[in-house]
Structure formats: C-alpha cells, structure tokens
Amino acid sequence: MAPTSEPVHLSNHHRTTLAKIFQHPVSHNLEWKDVLSLMGAVGTVEEKHDGKFTMVLGDETETLERPRHKEVNAQEVLDLRRMFTSAGFGPKAN
C-alpha cells in the first residue's frame, strides 16, 4: 500500500516504516527506533522527563512509552496509523 502523500524527503527506510504502519493485518515487527526516526522526519518528537515520548503530526498528538522490547505493540501501531491518516498519509484508494 502506497501512501497518498509522501514528502519527498522521506528515505527508503522511512517509506518502509510507513508501509509497515499501514500493513494489514497490523505489523508486529515495527521497531520503536524506526517509528522515532520516521516521526522525526515528518513531525516532532519530544522525550518527556518521565520517559514518555510526545509525538505531534499535523493536528494529532500522541504520547507513547518506549516499549520494553524493540517492537511497537498493535495498539500503538493503530494509534500511529490514525495519526498518519489524519495528516494525509493514508493508503491510496483504488
């Protein structure tokens, strides 16, 4: 699934991460470091004093905790998908 609008500055690695966010069924191998890198490229990421990360993309704000393992859980993937969809990164309609 290709996003409808991708900023030209996204690397191939960022494009792969974005594709994993929109993968169906929900990807279970989406790494936290990849999410941080992608979000830093298209939005803002701020680490709070409590170890949580506030991510802002367009009008959407989400606060996530660094996972215990390296992968983001399914609910967080869905939250990220909502954020990216709201910002115009949703999958192309056929």
Buried (B, 14 or more C-beta within 10 A) or exposed (E): EEBEEBEEEBEEEBBEBBBBBBBEEBBEEBBBEBBBBBBEBBBEBEEEEEEEBEBBBEEBEBEBEEBEEEBBBEEBBEBBBBBBBEBEBBBEEE
